[in-house]
Amino acid sequence: MEQQPNQPSPENIMKIGTGFWASKILLTAVSFQLFTTLAQKKSMTAKNVKDLLGLKCTDRNVYDFMDALTAFGFLKREGILDAATYSNTIDTDTFLDKNKPSYIGGILEMANNRLYTFWGSLGEGLLTGLPQNEAKRSEDFFGLIYQDPEKLKEFTGAMSGIQMGNFMAFAQKFDFSQYKTLIDVGGSAGLLSIMVAKHNEHMHCTTFDLPPVEPVASASIQKFGLEDRVNTASGDFFSMPIPSADVVVMGNILHDWDEENKIALMRKAYDALPAGGAFVAIENVIDNERKQNVFGLMMSLNMLIETGTGFDYTFADFNKWANIAGFKSTTLLPLTGPSSAAIAYK
C-alpha cells in the first residue's frame, strides 16, 4: 500500500536509529582490506572471501555481509548466493583500495579502531562536557600518538584521508596569483602543501607541525618529488609565533579548540601575514541556519568526544572571530561535500 502524503512513517527513525549497523558493516570491510583485495583480484565469490579472510561464520553470514555491501552500493554482484561473484564499484576501487594514492580509508580505520567505541559514550559526554576518548583513562591522546609511530601513522593517514579531496579542490579553486608563499599550520603529512605546489608552480609551501610529524611529511614530499618547493618546519603553534607567509592555512585545526583559543590562533595567523595576505580555515563549516550541513554538526559533536570544548562553526561565527582578530574581509569557498574554505584577508 502506497504511503500517503503527510502520513506518519517510522522509516527515517529506524534508518537513523540502526545506522550503526550500516556503519559497522563498512568499517569492518575496510578493516579486512576487502576492497584492496578485490582491486587486486578483480572479482571473488563469497567462498573466496571466507577462505581468504579465515572467517569461521556460516556461509549465509558471508552472503549477508557481501550482499549488504552490495545493497549499500559499495560492491557490484553477478549471480546470487554460492553462484555470486563480487567486485568493487568505481567509488570503492578509487577511494578504498589501500594501494592507490586516492585512498581515503585512513579516517575509516581510525573510526573503527577508536571513534566507534568512544561514540557509545556520547550521552555521557553531553551530560559531563568531558572528552570520551583516551582522556577517560587519564591518557593524553595527542601525547600517545606522537610517542607511538604506528598510532602517528594511523592518525596522519586519517587526517589525510578526510581532507585530501578538499586539499585538491582548494589548490585548484583558490586564486594564488597574488601570492608566493604558504604555510600549513598543523600540516600533518604535508598533503595540502604538496597539492598547492603541484597545481601552482610559482608557490613555495611549508608544512608546519610538531617535531615527531616531520619525518612523515618529509616522506610525502619526497614521494611527490617536490623537495624544491615544499619544506617542513617544526614547532608548537600555541607556544611560538607562526612563521611568516603570504597565505596561512589551518585544516581541521580551529575546530579542536574553544572560542577563546580559536580567536587566539586567528590572531597569530594575522600576525604572520603581510597586508593583503590570506588566512584560510578548511573545515566542515556549518550553514548559518544550522539545518543543512549535518556532517558538520556531527563533526562538532565528535569534537566533544575528542576534546570536550572544541566545536565546528558557521561562517557567521568565523566572520565574528575574523573581525575581532583584525581582518578586513572574509569569503567562503565551497570545496568538496560538506567542506569549505573560510577565508579572511588582512
C-alpha positions as CSV (number, residue, x, y, z in Angstrom):
1,M,0.0,0.0,0.0
2,E,1.4,3.4,-1.0
3,Q,2.4,5.8,1.7
4,Q,0.0,8.8,1.7
5,P,1.4,12.3,1.9
6,N,1.6,13.7,5.5
7,Q,1.1,10.3,7.0
8,P,3.5,9.3,9.8
9,S,6.2,6.8,8.8
10,P,8.8,5.1,11.0
11,E,11.2,4.7,8.1
12,N,13.6,7.5,8.8
13,I,13.5,6.9,12.6
14,M,14.6,3.2,12.0
15,K,17.1,4.1,9.4
16,I,18.9,6.6,11.7
17,G,18.3,4.5,14.9
18,T,20.0,1.5,13.4
19,G,22.6,3.5,11.4
20,F,25.4,2.0,13.4
21,W,24.7,-1.4,11.8
22,A,25.4,0.0,8.3
23,S,28.5,1.9,9.6
24,K,30.0,-1.2,11.2
25,I,29.5,-3.3,8.1
26,L,31.5,-0.8,6.0
27,L,34.1,-0.2,8.7
28,T,34.6,-4.0,9.1
29,A,35.1,-4.4,5.3
30,V,37.7,-1.6,5.4
31,S,39.5,-3.2,8.4
32,F,39.5,-6.5,6.4
33,Q,41.1,-4.6,3.5
34,L,38.3,-6.3,1.4
35,F,38.2,-3.5,-1.2
36,T,42.0,-3.6,-1.6
37,T,41.9,-7.4,-2.2
38,L,39.1,-7.1,-4.7
39,A,41.0,-4.4,-6.6
40,Q,43.9,-6.9,-6.9
41,K,41.8,-10.0,-7.8
42,K,39.1,-8.1,-9.8
43,S,36.3,-10.4,-8.5
44,M,35.7,-13.0,-5.8
45,T,33.0,-15.4,-4.7
46,A,31.7,-15.3,-1.1
47,K,33.6,-18.6,-0.5
48,N,36.8,-17.0,-1.8
49,V,36.3,-14.2,0.7
50,K,35.5,-16.5,3.5
51,D,38.6,-18.7,2.9
52,L,41.0,-15.7,2.3
53,L,39.9,-13.9,5.5
54,G,39.7,-17.1,7.6
55,L,36.1,-16.4,8.6
56,K,34.5,-19.0,10.9
57,C,30.9,-17.9,10.5
58,T,28.4,-19.7,8.3
59,D,28.3,-19.3,4.5
60,R,24.9,-17.5,5.0
61,N,26.6,-14.9,7.2
62,V,29.1,-14.2,4.5
63,Y,26.4,-13.8,1.9
64,D,24.6,-11.4,4.1
65,F,27.8,-9.4,4.7
66,M,28.7,-9.2,1.0
67,D,25.1,-8.6,-0.2
68,A,24.6,-5.8,2.4
69,L,27.8,-4.1,1.0
70,T,26.2,-4.6,-2.5
71,A,22.9,-3.1,-1.4
72,F,24.7,-0.1,0.0
73,G,26.4,0.5,-3.3
74,F,29.9,-0.5,-2.3
75,L,30.1,-3.7,-4.3
76,K,28.8,-5.0,-7.7
77,R,27.4,-8.5,-7.9
78,E,26.8,-11.0,-10.6
79,G,24.7,-14.1,-9.7
80,I,23.3,-14.9,-6.3
81,L,24.4,-16.8,-3.1
82,D,27.0,-19.5,-3.9
83,A,27.0,-18.6,-7.6
84,A,27.6,-14.9,-7.0
85,T,30.8,-13.0,-7.8
86,Y,31.6,-9.6,-6.3
87,S,33.7,-6.7,-7.4
88,N,34.4,-3.1,-6.5
89,T,32.3,-0.2,-7.6
90,I,34.2,2.8,-9.2
91,D,34.0,4.6,-5.8
92,T,35.4,1.8,-3.7
93,D,38.0,1.0,-6.3
94,T,39.2,4.6,-6.3
95,F,38.9,5.5,-2.6
96,L,39.2,2.3,-0.6
97,D,42.0,0.5,-2.4
98,K,44.9,1.0,0.0
99,N,47.4,0.7,-2.8
100,K,46.1,3.8,-4.6
101,P,47.2,7.4,-3.7
102,S,43.5,8.3,-3.7
103,Y,42.8,6.1,-0.7
104,I,40.7,7.8,2.0
105,G,40.2,4.9,4.3
106,G,42.6,6.2,6.9
107,I,39.7,8.1,8.6
108,L,37.5,5.0,8.4
109,E,40.3,2.9,10.0
110,M,40.5,5.4,12.9
111,A,36.7,5.4,13.1
112,N,36.7,1.7,13.5
113,N,39.7,1.4,15.9
114,R,38.9,4.4,18.1
115,L,35.8,6.5,17.4
116,Y,33.2,3.7,17.1
117,T,33.7,2.8,20.8
118,F,34.0,6.4,22.0
119,W,30.8,7.5,20.4
120,G,29.0,4.9,22.5
121,S,29.6,7.4,25.3
122,L,28.0,10.4,23.6
123,G,25.4,10.7,26.2
124,E,28.0,10.8,29.0
125,G,29.8,13.5,27.0
126,L,26.7,15.7,26.8
127,L,26.0,15.2,30.5
128,T,29.5,15.9,31.7
129,G,31.0,18.1,29.0
130,L,34.2,15.9,29.2
131,P,36.1,14.1,26.4
132,Q,35.1,10.5,25.9
133,N,38.3,9.2,24.3
134,E,41.6,8.1,25.9
135,A,41.3,11.0,28.3
136,K,38.8,8.9,30.3
137,R,41.8,6.7,31.2
138,S,43.8,9.8,32.1
139,E,45.7,9.4,28.9
140,D,46.6,12.2,26.5
141,F,45.6,11.2,23.0
142,F,47.9,13.5,21.2
143,G,50.7,12.6,23.5
144,L,50.1,9.0,22.8
145,I,50.1,9.3,19.1
146,Y,53.3,11.3,19.0
147,Q,55.1,8.7,21.1
148,D,53.9,5.7,19.0
149,P,55.0,5.6,15.3
150,E,52.1,3.3,14.4
151,K,49.5,5.5,16.1
152,L,51.0,8.5,14.5
153,K,50.9,6.9,11.1
154,E,47.2,6.0,11.6
155,F,46.4,9.5,12.7
156,T,48.1,11.3,9.9
157,G,46.6,8.8,7.5
158,A,43.1,9.6,8.9
159,M,43.6,13.3,8.6
160,S,44.9,13.0,5.1
161,G,42.0,10.7,4.1
162,I,39.3,13.1,5.4
163,Q,40.9,16.2,3.8
164,M,42.6,15.0,0.5
165,G,39.7,15.9,-1.7
166,N,39.4,19.3,-0.1
167,F,43.1,20.0,-0.4
168,M,43.0,19.2,-4.2
169,A,39.9,21.4,-4.6
170,F,41.5,24.3,-2.7
171,A,44.7,24.0,-4.7
172,Q,42.8,24.5,-7.9
173,K,39.9,26.8,-6.9
174,F,41.7,29.4,-4.8
175,D,43.4,32.3,-6.6
176,F,47.1,32.1,-5.8
177,S,48.2,34.6,-8.5
178,Q,48.9,37.3,-6.0
179,Y,50.8,35.1,-3.6
180,K,54.2,33.3,-3.5
181,T,54.4,31.6,-0.1
182,L,52.1,29.4,2.0
183,I,52.4,27.8,5.4
184,D,50.1,25.0,6.5
185,V,49.8,25.1,10.3
186,G,49.2,21.7,11.8
187,G,50.1,20.3,8.3
188,S,50.3,16.6,9.3
189,A,51.6,14.6,6.4
190,G,52.0,17.7,4.3
191,L,49.4,16.9,1.6
192,L,47.9,20.4,1.4
193,S,51.3,22.0,0.8
194,I,52.0,19.3,-1.8
195,M,48.7,19.8,-3.6
196,V,49.2,23.6,-3.7
197,A,52.7,23.3,-5.1
198,K,51.7,20.7,-7.6
199,H,48.9,22.8,-9.1
200,N,50.6,26.2,-8.7
201,E,54.2,26.1,-10.0
202,H,55.1,29.5,-8.6
203,M,54.2,28.6,-5.0
204,H,56.6,27.7,-2.2
205,C,55.0,25.9,0.7
206,T,55.9,25.0,4.2
207,T,54.1,22.3,6.3
208,F,54.4,23.2,10.0
209,D,53.7,20.7,12.8
210,L,55.2,19.1,15.9
211,P,58.7,17.5,15.5
212,P,57.5,13.8,15.5
213,V,55.4,14.5,12.4
214,E,58.3,15.9,10.3
215,P,59.6,12.5,9.0
216,V,56.0,11.7,7.9
217,A,55.7,14.9,6.0
218,S,59.2,14.7,4.5
219,A,58.4,11.2,3.2
220,S,55.3,12.6,1.5
221,I,57.2,15.4,-0.1
222,Q,59.8,13.1,-1.4
223,K,57.1,10.7,-2.8
224,F,55.8,13.6,-4.9
225,G,59.2,14.9,-5.9
226,L,58.5,18.4,-4.6
227,E,61.5,19.0,-2.3
228,D,62.5,22.1,-4.3
229,R,59.2,23.9,-3.4
230,V,57.8,22.2,-0.3
231,N,59.7,22.1,3.0
232,T,58.9,21.2,6.6
233,A,59.1,23.3,9.8
234,S,58.7,22.1,13.4
235,G,57.2,23.7,16.4
236,D,54.2,24.2,18.7
237,F,51.8,26.8,17.1
238,F,50.5,27.8,20.5
239,S,53.8,28.4,22.2
240,M,55.7,30.1,19.3
241,P,54.8,32.5,16.5
242,I,53.6,31.1,13.2
243,P,56.3,31.6,10.6
244,S,55.5,34.4,8.1
245,A,53.9,33.6,4.7
246,D,51.5,35.2,2.2
247,V,48.9,32.5,3.0
248,V,48.4,30.8,6.3
249,V,46.2,27.7,6.2
250,M,44.7,25.6,9.1
251,G,42.9,22.4,8.0
252,N,40.8,20.8,10.7
253,I,42.6,22.8,13.4
254,L,40.3,25.6,14.7
255,H,37.5,23.1,15.5
256,D,39.8,21.4,18.1
257,W,39.5,24.4,20.4
258,D,37.1,26.6,22.4
259,E,36.2,30.1,21.2
260,E,38.9,31.9,23.1
261,N,41.6,29.7,21.6
262,K,40.1,29.9,18.1
263,I,40.4,33.7,18.3
264,A,44.0,33.4,19.7
265,L,45.0,31.2,16.7
266,M,43.4,33.6,14.2
267,R,45.3,36.5,15.8
268,K,48.6,34.5,15.5
269,A,47.7,33.9,11.8
270,Y,47.0,37.6,11.3
271,D,50.5,38.5,12.8
272,A,52.2,36.0,10.4
273,L,50.6,37.6,7.3
274,P,51.6,40.7,5.2
275,A,49.0,43.3,4.2
276,G,46.7,41.6,1.7
277,G,47.6,38.1,3.0
278,A,45.0,35.4,3.5
279,F,44.1,33.2,6.4
280,V,42.3,30.0,5.4
281,A,40.4,27.6,7.6
282,I,39.5,24.4,5.8
283,E,36.7,22.6,7.7
284,N,33.1,21.4,7.7
285,V,31.8,24.9,8.0
286,I,28.1,24.6,9.2
287,D,25.5,26.6,7.3
288,N,24.3,29.7,9.1
289,E,20.8,28.3,9.6
290,R,22.3,25.1,11.1
291,K,19.9,23.0,9.0
292,Q,21.8,21.6,6.0
293,N,25.4,20.6,6.9
294,V,24.6,17.5,9.0
295,F,28.1,16.2,8.7
296,G,29.4,19.5,10.1
297,L,27.1,19.1,13.1
298,M,28.2,15.5,13.7
299,M,31.8,16.5,13.4
300,S,31.2,19.2,16.0
301,L,29.9,16.5,18.4
302,N,32.9,14.5,17.5
303,M,35.0,17.4,18.9
304,L,33.1,17.0,22.2
305,I,34.1,13.3,22.2
306,E,37.7,14.1,21.4
307,T,38.4,17.4,23.2
308,G,35.4,18.3,25.4
309,T,35.5,22.0,24.5
310,G,36.1,22.1,20.7
311,F,33.4,22.6,18.2
312,D,32.7,23.2,14.5
313,Y,31.2,26.6,13.5
314,T,29.2,28.6,11.0
315,F,30.6,31.2,8.6
316,A,28.8,33.8,10.7
317,D,30.9,32.6,13.7
318,F,34.1,32.8,11.5
319,N,33.2,36.4,10.4
320,K,32.9,37.5,14.1
321,W,36.2,36.0,15.1
322,A,37.9,37.4,12.0
323,N,36.7,40.9,12.8
324,I,38.0,40.5,16.4
325,A,41.4,39.4,15.1
326,G,41.6,42.4,12.8
327,F,41.0,41.0,9.3
328,K,39.4,43.4,6.8
329,S,37.2,41.0,4.8
330,T,36.1,37.4,4.5
331,T,34.7,35.0,1.9
332,L,33.6,31.4,1.8
333,L,34.9,29.0,-0.9
334,P,32.9,25.7,-1.2
335,L,35.2,22.7,-1.6
336,T,34.0,19.0,-1.6
337,G,31.0,17.6,0.1
338,P,30.3,19.3,3.4
339,S,33.6,21.2,3.5
340,S,34.5,24.7,2.7
341,A,37.4,27.1,3.0
342,A,36.6,30.1,5.2
343,I,39.0,32.9,4.1
344,A,39.9,36.1,5.9
345,Y,42.0,38.8,4.2
346,K,44.4,41.1,6.1
